[in-house]
Amino acid sequence: MREIIEKKVREGYNLDLGSLIDESFATFKKTFLIAGLGMLIISIVMIIIYMGIFGVIYGFANISETMTSIEMKATEPAFIIGNAIVTMFFSALFAPITAGFIHLNHLANTNQEIQIGTIFDFYKAPFFKQIFMSYLIIGFTTAVVTSLLTFMEFELLNMLFQIVIALFSTFTIPLIIYGEQNYIEAITKSIQLFIKQPFIIIIALIIAGIGMLIGIFALCIGLIFTISYLYSMYYAIYAQAIGFDDKSAIDEIGLE
C-alpha cells in the first residue's frame, strides 16, 4: 500500500466528479441512519462536556452576565490564546471519531456489518496515537497562525487560512487508517496529494457541504443525519484517488 501511495504522490491520480457524487451518495444511503444516531449521541455528549467545562470555569449563577463578560474578553490576547489551545486539544481528541465516520462508509462499500460502535473504534491502538498526533500538529499550526491573524484583525485572511488547512488535511485520516502512514507522513502526503487535483476536490467538498446543509430544512434536526454526507465524500475521494489493499491492517485487527 505504501508503494501505491508513493506512486500517486509522484505521478498523480485521476478523479471524476460525477463518479465521486454517485459513489459518495451510494455509501451515504447505506450509512446515514447509523451515522445520524451516532452524531446525535456525540452531540449530546459534547453539549454536556461543554456545559460542564463552562460551569466549572464561569459558574451558572448569572449566565447573561457571564456571556457579556466573555464577549468583552473575546479580543484579549490571553482569551484568544486560551481558546486556540482548547480548540487544538479538542480537535485532536475527537479526530478518531471522524475516522470512525469515514470507516462506516468503507464497511458499507465492502458489504460488511455497520454499527454505532464502529465510530469509536479508532480510539484503539495502533490508530489513536497517529490520528491524535496528526490533528494535534494541525491544530497547533492552525492555533498559532489564526491567533496572530486575530491579533492583527485580519479576519478574512484568518478564515481563508482555516479553509486551506482543512483542504490540505483531506487525505490525512484515510492515509493513517488505510494507507499505513504515520502522522508525519499522513500530513505531508495529504498536502502533496491534494495539490494534484485541487479543483475537483474543492468542488466535490462544496457539493458535499451543500448536501450536508440540506438537513437544516428539516427543522434543523435533519442536519444530524445529513452531516455524515461530508464523510462519505471524503471516503469517495480517497477510494477513487488511492484505493485499498485486498488485505489491510485494519481488517487484521478486527475493525471491520
N, C-alpha and C positions, 0 to 999 in steps of 0.2 A: 504493500500500500504506500509506503514511504517513497518508493521509486516512482510510482504513478504521480504522486503529488509533486515531486521534484520536476518531473517532465511537464506537468501542467504549468508550473511556475515558470519554467524556461520557455516553453513553446506556446502557452496559452490554451484556450479551450473555446468551444462554441456554445452559445446559449440561444434558444429560440423562445421569444416572448410568449407566443401562442401556446407552446408546449408547457412553459412554466405555469401559465394560468390554468391550463387543463389539469396538469399533474397536481398542483397545489390544491385546487378545488376538489379533486377526486379524493385526496387524503383528508382534507378538511371535513368532507361529508361523513367520513368514517370515524373521525375523532372528536367532532365538535361537542358532542354531549358529554363524554368523559372529560375532555379538556375544560368545558364550561363549568362542570361541577367542581373540578379541581381548582379552577380560577376563583370560584365562589368561596371555597374553603380558605384558600390562601388570602383572599381579600379580607375575609372576616378576621383571620389571624393577624394580618398586618395592621388592621384598624385597632385591634386590641393592643398589640405591641406599641403602636404609635401613641395611643391614648395613655398607656401605662407610662411610657417614657415622658410624655408631655406632662402627666400628673406629677411624676417624681421631680422633674426639673422646675415646673412652674406652679404646680398645685391646681386645684379645681375651685378655689374659693370664689374667684371672680373672673370668669373666662373672658368677658368682653374687655376688661382692663388688661388682662394678660395679652390678648390679641393685639390691642393697641400698643402695648409695650414692645411686642415682637416686631410690629411694623416700624416702630421708631428705631429699633436696633438693626433693622434689615440692611442698612448701609454701613454699619460699623465694621471695621476690619476683623475684629475678634469674632463677630457673629458670622460673617461671610466665610472665614477660615473654618470655624467650628462646623458650620453647616456643610461645607465641602468635605470635611473629614468624615462626618457621619454618613453622608451620601455615598462616599467611596466605600466604606466598610459594608454598608447595607447592600450596595450593588454587588460586591464580591460575595457576600453571604447568600444572596438569593440567586446568583448566577446558575448554580446547579439545577434550580427549578426550571430556568429557561431551557437547559439541556434536556430536562425531562419532557417538557412540552414538545421540543423538536423530535425527541426519540419516539414519542407517541405516533408520529407520522411514519417513522421507519417501520414500526411494528405493524401499523395498518397497511403500509405499502407492501410488506412481505407476508401479509395474511397471518400474522401472529396475534395472540390474545393481547388486548389492551385493557388496562385497569388504572384507577386513580393512583395506586401506589407507585406506578412507573414514574410519575412526576418527581418523586423524591429519591429515586434510585441512585442518582449521581452524587448523593452525599456519601456514598460508599467509596472505599479505595478501589482502584487507584485514581479515579477520576476527580474526586473532590479537590485534592491539593492542586492539580493542574488548572482546573476551572477557577478555583478561588484565587490563585496567584495571578492568573491571566487578567481577571477583572479587577484585582487589586492594583495591578500595574496600570491598566487602562483607566481605572477610577482615579488613581493618584495623578496621572498625567492630565486628565480632564480637570481635576480639582485645582491643580496649580495654575493651569492656563486660564480657566474660567474665573478663578479668584482674581487674577491680575487684570483680566479684561473687565471684570465687575468694578474693581477699584478705579479703573480708567474710564468707566461708564461707556464702554464700547459694547452695548447690549446686542446690537445686530451681529457684530463680529463674534460675540460670545455664542449666540445661537447657531451661527454657521459653523463654528468650530465643533460644537457638540454634535451637529449633524454629520460632519466629516468623520469624526471619531466613530460614530455609530456605523457609518458605511464601511469604514476600514475594518471594523470588527465583524463584518458579515459572516466570515468563514471561521472565526476563532473557535467557537464552541464545537461546531461539527468537525473541525480538524483535530480537536482533542479527543472527542468521543468516538470518531470513526476513522481518523487518519493517523492514529498512533503518534501524534505530535505532543511535545511538552509545551508548557505555557509560553516560553520564549519563541519557539518555532511557530506555534499557532498564531501568535500576534504578528510576527514578521511576514509569514507566508500568507496570512489573511490579507494584509495590505497589498502584497505582490499579486495575489490572485484577483483582488478587487479591481486593481488598475488595468487588468487585461480586458475587462468587459464592464467598465463603469456605467455606461449609459443604459444598457439593458437592465443591469441590476437596480439602478436608481428607479427606472420606470416600473420595473416589477414590484419594487417595495412601495412605490407610490400607489400602485393599483391595490396592493395588499392592505395598505393603510386606509384607502377608501373603502375597501370591502370590510375591513375591521370596524370602521365608523358607522357602517350601516346599522349596527346594533343599537345606536343611540335612538333611532326612530321607534324602537320597540320599548318605549318608556325608559330608556337608558339601561334597563336590566339586561336587554339583549346584548349589550356590549360585552358582558361577561362571557357570552358564548361565541361572539364573533371575533374577539381579540385574538383567539388562537389561530385565525387565518394567517396572521403575520408569521407565526412559527411554521405553518405549512409552506409558506413561500420561502422561508429560509431553508427549509429542508429540500424543497424542489430545486432551488438554486444550487445547493451543494450536490444533490443527487445527479443533476444534469451536468454540472461542471466537472466533478471529480469521480463520482460513482463509489462503489463499495467492493470490498473483498468478498469472496464466497464464504469465507470463514473469518470473522473478525474477533478481536479481543473481547468485544462487548458480548458476543454470543458465548464465548468460553467461560465467562464469569457469571453467566446466568441472568443477564439483564435483558432477556428477550421478553 
